[in-house]
Amino acid sequence: MKTGITRENWRSLPVLLVFAASLVVLAAACGAPTPTPTPEPVDPKQELQRTVQRLIDLQSASFDLEHIVGSTNLLPGVIMHRAYGQAVVPGQFEVTVESELLFPRSYLEIGMITVDGASYMTNVLNGEWAEVPPDSLPINLTDFGVTLAGIVDKVQDPELLGEEEVDGTDAYRISGSVMSEDLVVLVPSAATGFQVALEMWVEKETGALRQALITGQVVATDVVDAQRKLTLDDIDDPVTISPPPGLGPDS
């Protein structure tokens, strides 16, 4: 009986060595942790440009503009604390303004609607609806998405502050600043020349603007630390806006 390496064994040795080496490499690969790819850094300017386009494409949204600190002079003798409603792009919106009549001091709710080319507003004295010239409305949201897009497009020195969740949606939090005159549609009677801090929460997936915090003097009568919070919801959901009861072309 022969022992040791035979001619036949010698011929198969390279194959066995390659096979053994493959097993070693495979075992090492299975045991080694998979390297985690380094995520690309988020460019806040690019994110805001994505938000600008998303706002330009906006079809509808509900909105809520609330004063956290201070208030806004809406009309002579009337100050605004909150405005909320719905907008359908282009050219339709309904808004309710929670305000205060300075003399006699009392709570006042003002309604405004623009639809089918006509505008309506409740009377400050008796609350009754009436058709009014569109340019007489103290708030005009007929170009709501484009208006917001114009504000975001003018943000200076944007900075990514991190990521947060807004109503169950992952969002980037981005800070920057705008000039007070850039907010004239959102904030009635906006003055010129004030620098205003702006923080925005935009959806990571879609770029949609969900929330904004506006801090600083916008109107000349504002307190220095005035703060307003804008919230958007129901983005692109179907919305129907109708004239007030008893008014409109079908009345």
C-alpha positions as CSV (number, residue, x, y, z in Angstrom):
1,M,0.0,0.0,0.0
2,K,1.4,3.4,-1.1
3,T,1.2,6.5,1.1
4,G,2.2,10.1,0.6
5,I,1.5,12.3,-2.4
6,T,1.0,10.3,-5.6
7,R,1.1,11.6,-9.1
8,E,-2.7,11.7,-9.1
9,N,-2.9,13.6,-5.8
10,W,-0.2,16.0,-7.0
11,R,-2.2,16.9,-10.1
12,S,-5.3,17.7,-8.0
13,L,-3.4,19.7,-5.3
14,P,-3.8,23.1,-7.1
15,V,-7.5,22.7,-7.3
16,L,-7.7,21.8,-3.6
17,L,-5.6,24.8,-2.6
18,V,-7.9,27.2,-4.6
19,F,-10.9,25.6,-3.1
20,A,-9.5,26.0,0.4
21,A,-8.5,29.6,-0.2
22,S,-12.0,30.4,-1.4
23,L,-13.5,29.0,1.8
24,V,-11.1,31.2,3.9
25,V,-12.1,34.3,1.9
26,L,-15.8,33.5,2.2
27,A,-15.6,32.9,5.9
28,A,-13.8,36.2,6.4
29,A,-16.3,38.0,4.3
30,C,-19.2,36.5,6.3
31,G,-17.6,37.5,9.5
32,A,-16.7,41.1,8.5
33,P,-19.3,43.9,9.1
34,T,-20.7,45.5,6.0
35,P,-19.4,49.1,5.8
36,T,-22.2,51.7,6.2
37,P,-22.2,54.1,3.3
38,T,-21.7,57.7,4.3
39,P,-24.9,59.7,3.6
40,E,-24.7,62.6,1.2
41,P,-24.8,66.0,3.1
42,V,-28.1,67.8,2.8
43,D,-27.8,71.2,1.0
44,P,-30.4,73.5,2.5
45,K,-30.4,75.7,-0.6
46,Q,-31.3,72.8,-2.8
47,E,-34.0,71.6,-0.4
48,L,-35.6,75.1,-0.4
49,Q,-35.5,75.2,-4.2
50,R,-37.4,71.9,-4.2
51,T,-39.9,73.5,-1.8
52,V,-40.3,76.5,-4.1
53,Q,-41.2,74.2,-7.0
54,R,-43.6,72.2,-4.8
55,L,-45.3,75.4,-3.8
56,I,-45.6,76.5,-7.4
57,D,-47.3,73.2,-8.2
58,L,-49.6,73.4,-5.1
59,Q,-53.3,72.7,-5.9
60,S,-54.9,73.3,-2.5
61,A,-54.1,73.4,1.2
62,S,-55.6,74.4,4.5
63,F,-53.6,77.0,6.5
64,D,-53.4,78.5,9.9
65,L,-51.5,81.8,10.6
66,E,-51.4,82.4,14.3
67,H,-49.7,85.0,16.4
68,I,-47.5,83.5,19.2
69,V,-46.3,86.9,20.3
70,G,-48.0,90.2,19.4
71,S,-50.7,90.9,16.9
72,T,-51.3,92.7,13.5
73,N,-53.3,95.8,12.6
74,L,-55.8,94.4,10.1
75,L,-58.1,97.4,9.7
76,P,-58.3,100.8,11.5
77,G,-59.3,99.9,15.1
78,V,-59.1,96.1,14.4
79,I,-56.1,93.9,15.3
80,M,-55.7,90.3,14.1
81,H,-54.7,87.4,16.3
82,R,-55.2,84.5,13.9
83,A,-56.3,83.7,10.4
84,Y,-57.2,80.2,9.1
85,G,-59.0,78.7,6.2
86,Q,-58.5,76.9,2.8
87,A,-57.0,78.0,-0.5
88,V,-57.6,76.4,-3.9
89,V,-55.1,77.4,-6.6
90,P,-55.7,79.5,-8.6
91,G,-58.0,82.2,-7.4
92,Q,-60.1,80.7,-4.6
93,F,-59.9,80.9,-0.9
94,E,-61.9,81.2,2.3
95,V,-60.5,82.6,5.5
96,T,-61.7,83.3,9.0
97,V,-59.9,86.0,11.0
98,E,-60.0,86.0,14.7
99,S,-59.5,89.6,15.7
100,E,-60.2,92.2,18.3
101,L,-62.2,95.4,18.0
102,L,-60.3,98.1,20.0
103,F,-63.3,100.3,20.7
104,P,-65.5,99.1,22.2
105,R,-63.0,96.3,23.3
106,S,-64.5,93.1,22.0
107,Y,-63.8,89.9,20.2
108,L,-64.5,90.0,16.4
109,E,-64.6,87.3,13.8
110,I,-64.3,88.4,10.1
111,G,-64.9,86.1,7.2
112,M,-63.6,86.5,3.7
113,I,-64.2,84.4,0.5
114,T,-63.0,84.7,-3.0
115,V,-64.6,82.4,-5.6
116,D,-65.7,82.5,-9.2
117,G,-64.1,85.9,-9.7
118,A,-66.1,87.5,-6.9
119,S,-65.1,88.5,-3.3
120,Y,-67.2,88.6,-0.1
121,M,-66.6,89.8,3.4
122,T,-68.5,90.0,6.6
123,N,-69.4,93.4,7.9
124,V,-67.4,94.4,10.9
125,L,-70.4,95.9,12.7
126,N,-73.1,93.3,12.1
127,G,-71.3,90.2,10.8
128,E,-73.5,90.0,7.6
129,W,-71.9,88.9,4.3
130,A,-71.7,91.2,1.4
131,E,-70.0,91.3,-2.0
132,V,-67.0,93.6,-2.0
133,P,-64.3,94.7,-4.5
134,P,-61.5,92.1,-4.5
135,D,-58.8,94.8,-3.8
136,S,-60.7,95.9,-0.7
137,L,-59.9,92.6,1.1
138,P,-57.2,93.1,3.8
139,I,-56.0,89.6,3.0
140,N,-55.5,88.3,-0.6
141,L,-54.6,84.6,-1.1
142,T,-55.7,84.1,-4.7
143,D,-52.1,83.1,-5.6
144,F,-51.4,81.3,-2.3
145,G,-48.8,78.8,-3.6
146,V,-46.9,81.2,-5.8
147,T,-46.9,83.8,-2.9
148,L,-45.3,81.3,-0.5
149,A,-42.9,80.2,-3.2
150,G,-41.8,83.8,-3.7
151,I,-41.1,84.1,0.1
152,V,-39.1,80.8,0.3
153,D,-37.2,81.8,-2.9
154,K,-36.0,85.0,-1.1
155,V,-34.7,83.3,2.0
156,Q,-31.1,84.4,2.8
157,D,-28.3,82.3,4.3
158,P,-30.3,79.1,4.8
159,E,-29.0,76.7,7.3
160,L,-30.0,73.1,8.1
161,L,-30.8,72.8,11.8
162,G,-31.6,69.1,11.8
163,E,-34.6,66.8,11.2
164,E,-37.9,66.8,13.1
165,E,-41.3,65.1,12.9
166,V,-44.3,67.2,11.9
167,D,-47.7,65.5,12.3
168,G,-46.0,62.1,11.8
169,T,-44.0,63.2,8.8
170,D,-40.2,63.4,8.7
171,A,-39.1,66.9,7.9
172,Y,-35.9,69.0,7.5
173,R,-35.8,72.1,9.8
174,I,-34.1,75.0,7.9
175,S,-33.5,78.5,9.1
176,G,-32.8,81.7,7.3
177,S,-34.1,85.3,7.0
178,V,-36.3,87.4,4.7
179,M,-37.1,91.1,4.5
180,S,-40.4,92.2,5.9
181,E,-41.7,93.4,2.5
182,D,-41.4,89.9,1.2
183,L,-44.3,88.9,3.6
184,V,-46.8,91.6,2.5
185,V,-49.4,89.0,1.4
186,L,-49.2,86.8,4.4
187,V,-49.0,89.7,6.9
188,P,-51.2,92.7,6.0
189,S,-49.5,96.1,6.1
190,A,-46.0,94.6,6.2
191,A,-43.4,97.4,6.3
192,T,-40.2,97.8,4.4
193,G,-36.7,97.3,5.7
194,F,-37.0,94.9,8.7
195,Q,-35.0,91.7,8.6
196,V,-37.1,88.8,9.8
197,A,-35.9,85.4,11.0
198,L,-37.6,82.4,9.4
199,E,-37.6,78.8,10.3
200,M,-39.2,76.2,8.0
201,W,-40.1,72.6,8.3
202,V,-40.2,70.9,4.9
203,E,-41.1,67.2,4.2
204,K,-38.0,65.1,3.4
205,E,-39.8,63.0,0.9
206,T,-41.8,65.6,-1.1
207,G,-40.2,69.0,-0.2
208,A,-43.7,70.3,0.8
209,L,-43.7,73.2,3.3
210,R,-45.5,72.1,6.4
211,Q,-44.7,74.8,9.0
212,A,-42.9,78.1,9.3
213,L,-42.0,80.3,12.3
214,I,-41.7,84.0,11.5
215,T,-39.9,86.0,14.2
216,G,-39.3,89.7,14.2
217,Q,-40.9,93.0,13.3
218,V,-42.9,92.8,10.1
219,V,-45.4,95.6,10.5
220,A,-44.2,99.0,11.8
221,T,-46.5,98.6,14.9
222,D,-45.2,95.2,15.7
223,V,-43.4,94.5,19.0
224,V,-39.7,93.8,18.3
225,D,-40.0,90.1,19.3
226,A,-43.3,89.5,17.3
227,Q,-43.7,85.8,16.3
228,R,-46.1,84.2,13.9
229,K,-46.6,80.6,13.1
230,L,-47.9,79.3,9.8
231,T,-49.1,75.7,9.4
232,L,-50.1,74.0,6.2
233,D,-52.1,70.8,6.1
234,D,-54.4,68.8,3.7
235,I,-52.0,69.5,0.9
236,D,-53.6,68.9,-2.6
237,D,-56.7,67.4,-1.0
238,P,-59.9,68.0,-2.9
239,V,-61.6,71.2,-1.6
240,T,-64.8,73.0,-2.6
241,I,-65.2,76.7,-1.9
242,S,-68.6,78.2,-2.3
243,P,-70.1,81.8,-2.0
244,P,-71.8,82.7,1.3
245,P,-75.4,81.6,1.6
246,G,-77.7,83.8,-0.4
247,L,-74.9,85.3,-2.5
248,G,-73.2,84.3,-5.7
249,P,-74.4,83.7,-9.2
250,D,-76.8,80.9,-8.3
251,S,-78.6,82.9,-5.6
